[in-house]
């Protein structure tokens, strides 16, 4: 016959043990009573020279509770003395608890500095609490003083397992960051500021736009610096809505003062790539929002070779510039042939007419009075794309 025996005092003793030695998760949810908070107030007021002596007299149970108090600092106390006590008494359990709580209170600079000191001066202890992760002490020493901790954590996540397309939440967990914490959620929200090319191409224009609209101006700059590094020029034709939003909200058109100020601090190759992104947008706006438009499809191929594109509303034309040549195309509403000019000739003899003539007048003048300056005039009949492409290649325009 099976029998079982349960000591009568076991439940009471177990409850007492849990109270005296709470786990990290229990510490996190433990309600701090008023008598303990009164002690915390007294510790916070201690003269600097008395803190070290007081620290060694505090029962370890109360040090654990102090580790629960400091991250949120609900009383808004000065934390210098309290973090000093935690630093002096930190053991593996307390350090682990602080690291877990930090993920919800990473904006607490005193807590960040405390963890920095613990990692710096108690390296072996810290190695134990992250032993089941890919996180290293040197990485944490970069995280805690960072001005943008979610970005720093996210960048580190992208370094791990690039060859495996595991979801970003799982990457966070490889570094000991719980996706459900405030830090984990911020990293997920800021994903577009540090992900790689594959990550971007997995997100559609439509799905990316709502995230960009939630970003702060600083996050927008981080996003642009990263995406302009990761993507190839031709990739940007996928992101019409996002590019339009960025242009209208943050950068304005290329060449404007707002544009120049925004891109101060960007690498020249990043700015050039963004400029070509705007060229994609302008070509799409000029011809048709229908991706099947033949002129949109044709000229989008040559955006990576372009230096500029601009639309002239008075004459309803689009100018696409390359290093040595300028090309005039008329918009969807008016059609008309395309004209190719050497850039210097275009600037000197043709450009001035674009703003002072309407569409009908300009088309008449380009054919009857200014045709001598064009190196080629191509009508949009069957096979016009082949003829234009051959001309561009033959004259080293592309």
N, C-alpha and C positions, 0 to 999 in steps of 0.2 A: 504494500500500500504506500502511495506517495504521500509524504507529509511536508508541510512547509512551516517555517517558524519566522516570525517577524517580531524583533524586539519591540517592546511597548514604547520605549523612549526614542526609537530611531527617528520617527517623523520630527520630533522636537529638536533632536540633535542635528538632523540634516538641515532644518530651517536655520538653526544657529550658525552652522558652518557656511551656508550660503550667504548669510548676513555678514559674517566676518571675512569671508573670502569670495566675493562675487566675481563672476566671469566678466569678460570684456563687454559682452552683449548686455549683461545685466547692469553693469556700471552705466552703460549708455542710457538706460531707461530708468535708472534709480532716481527716486525723488529725494532731493537734498532737503533735509529738515532745517528748521530755523536755527536750532542750536548749532548745527554744523556751519551754517552760513555766517553766524555770528563769529565763529572761530576764523573763518576765511577773512572776514573784515579785519580782524585783529592782526592776522598774518600780513595782510596787505599794508597795514600801517606801521609795521615794525621798522625801526631804524636799520639801515643797510648793514651795519656791523653786527646786528643781532640775528640776522636771517639764518646764517649757516648753523649757529648753535641751536636755534629753534628747530631747524629742519631735522636734525638727528633725533629729536625727542618726540616727533609726531608719529603715532602708531601707523603702521603700513596700511591698515584699512582706511584711515583718513587720507593718506596720500593717494590711494586709489580713487577715493571720492573727489579729491582735489583735481585729479586728472580728468574727471568727468565735468567738473565745474569750469575749468579754465577755457576750453574751446568756445563755449557760448558766452561766458562772462556776463551772466544775466544781471548782475549788480553793477556792471560797468565800472569795476574797480581797476586801479592801476595794477598791472600784472607782473611787474618786475620782480617783486618778492616771491610771488606765487610760482612763477616759472623757474626761479632759482631753486626753490624747494623741490620742485618736480625734477629738475636736472640733477640735483644732488642725490635724490632717492630713487631715481629711475632704475627699475629692473626690467626684465624681459616682458613681464605682463603689463606693466605701466606703459612701456614704450610701444607695445603692440596696440594697447587701447588708445593712446594718443594718435598713432598713425591712422587707426580706423576712424576716430572722431575728426581728425584733420580733413578727411575727405568730404565732410559736411560743413567744415568751418575753415576752409583753406584761405579765406580772406582775412583771417585773424593773424596779423603780422607777428604778434608776440608768440603765438603758437608755432608759426613757421620758424621763427628764430630759435625757439626751444628745440624743435625737432632737428634743426640744422646743427645745434650744439651737441645734441645726443648722438647724431650720426657721426659728427666730427670727432668727438672725444670717447665714444663708447661703441666703436665700430664693430667689435665682435658680437656685442649684444644685439645690434641692429641686424647683422647678418642672419641671426637666428630667426628673427621675426619675418624676414622676407625670403627665407630659405626655400620655400615652395613656389617661388615666382622667378621671373627673369630680371627682377629689379636689383640693381646694384647700388652700393653706397655712393659711388661717384655720381650716379644719376640723380639721386635724392639731393645731393649737395648742390646740384644745378636747379632742381625744382624749387626748393623752399625759398630762395631769395628772388625768384623770377617775378617780374612785374605782371606776367600773364601766365599763371600756372596752368590753366586748361590747355593753352597753346603748347607750353613746354611738355606737358604730359602727352598730348596728342602727337606731337612730333616724334617723341620717343617711341610711342606705340607703332608708328609707321615704319620704324627701323626694324621691327621684329616680324619675322615670318612673311616677308614681302612675296616670296615665291608661292605661298599658300594664300588663296583668297578667302581667309576666314573673316567672319564679320567683325566689325570694329569693336563691338561690345566684348567679344572674346579676346581681342587684343588687349583691351584695358585690363581684363582679369589676369592676363599673363604678367602684368606688372603690379598686381595686387590692388588695382583700383576697381571698386565695385560699381558697375554701371548704374545702379539704383541711387547712388549718393549724389549730392549736389555737384561734386567735382565730375563724377562720371557722366551726369546729364549735360553739364557744360561742355565737356569734351565732345560728346556726341553732337551737340548743337554747333560747336565750332569746327566740326569735321572738315568742312569745305575750306578752312584756312590752312590745312596742312596735309590733305590727302594726296595721293599720287595720281598719275594720268589715268590708270585703270579705274580708280575710284570715281574720278570725274565722269568718265565716259559711261559709267554704270547709271548715272543720274540724268534724267531728261531735262530739257530746258524748262518745261512746265513744272517739274518737281523741284528744281533748284531755286526758282524765283521766290517762293514764299520764305525760304530760309534766308536768302539775301535781304529780304525786306525786314527781317528781324535783327539783322546785324547792326552793331554800332559803327560809326565812321572808322574807328581804329580797326575793327574786325574786317571791314570792307577792304581796307588797305592790305591787311594780311592776306585776305582771300585773293586779291588781285596779284600781289607779289608772288603768291604760290602758283596760281593757275596760269599766270603768264610765263612761269618757269617750266611747269610740268607739261602743258599742252603744246602741240604743234599748231602752226598758223591755220592749217586747213580744219583743225578740230573746232575752231570757233564758229564756223558757219552753223553748227548745231544749236548755238545759244543766242538766238535772235532776241527773245524776250528779256533775257538776263542782261545782254549787252545794251539793249535800249534803256532798260531801267537804270543801269550804271551811268550811262551817258546823260540821261535826263536828270538824274538825282545828284550825281557826284562830280562828274568830270567835264561835262559840256563837250563841245566839238573840238577836234584837234586844232591847235593853233591859237585857241582863246587863252586869255590870261588865267581863267579858272582851271583850264586843262593843264597849263604849265605849272601852276602852283600845286595842283594835286599830285603831279608826277615828280615833283622835287623829291629826290631820295631814291627813286626807282632807277634800275640799271637801264642804259639806252636800249638794249635789246628787248627789255620788258615793255618799255613805252612803244617801241616800233611794232611789237606784236599786238598791243592793244589798238594802236592806230589802224592796223590792218583788220582787226575785229570790227572797228567802226566802219571800215570800208565795206565789209560784208553787209553790215546793217544798211548802209546808205544805198548800196546796189539793190538790195531787196526792197527798200522803201521806194526807190526810184522807178523800178520796173513793175513789180507786182508782189503781193504777199502770197501769191500762189507759187509754191515751190516748183511747179511744172513749167513756169514761164521760161521760154527758150533762151531769152537774153539773160535772165537771172542765172540760169544754169551755166551758160557759157562764160560770163564774166566772173562768176564766183570761182572758176578754176584758176583765174589769173590774179586774184587778190594777193596770194603770197609773193608775187613779183611787183606789186604796185607800191608806190611811195605815198600816194594821196588819192583821195576821191572827194569831190564836192558837187553839190547840186546848185544850179542857178535858177531860182524860181521865176525870174522875169521872162526868161526865154525857154523855160521848161526843158532844160538839158542837164546832162550829167557829164562831168569831166573826170576821166580816170587817168591819173598820171603815173608814168613809169620813169625810170632814171633818165632816159634821153628823149622820150616821146610823150605826147599828150593826145588823148582820144576823146572825141565828143560823141556822145550817144544822146538821142532824144528819148524822153520818157514815154511810158505806155500810152498816155492820153494822145500824144501827137505822132508817135512813130517818126519815120524819116531815116535816111541813111546815116551811117557812122563815118566820121572823118578822123584821119590820123595825121598828126603834125609832128615835126621835130619840135622839141620843147622850147628851144630858144625862139624859133619862128612863131610858135603859138603865143608865147608871152609878149612878143613885140608887135605882132600884126593882127592877131585874132581875138585874144582874150578880152580886150576892152569892149568888143561888140556884144559879148554875152549878157552883160548887165543893162545895156542901154537899148536893146531891141527886144521886141516880143518874139514869140515863137515863129510866127509866120515870116516876120522880117528877117530873123536870123537865118532861117533855112534858105530863104531867097538869096541873102547876101553870101552865105557860105558857098552856094553853087554858082552864082552869077558874077560875083565880084572878088571873092576870096579863094576860089578854087585853086588858083596858082600856088597858094601856100601849103596846100594839103599834099602829103606824100601818097595818100590813098583815100578813095571814097568807095565805100562798100554798101550796096543796097541789101536790105534784109529779104532776099529771095531765097529759094531753095539752095541749100549747101553754102549759105553765107558763113556759117561757122567754120567750115573747112577752109574757105578762102582767107578768112581773117586769121585763123590759127597759123596757116602757112606763112602769111605775111609777117606776123609777129615773130615767128621763129627765124625766118629768112633775114630779118633786120635786127636780130639779136635783142628784140624788145623784151623777150622772156628768156 
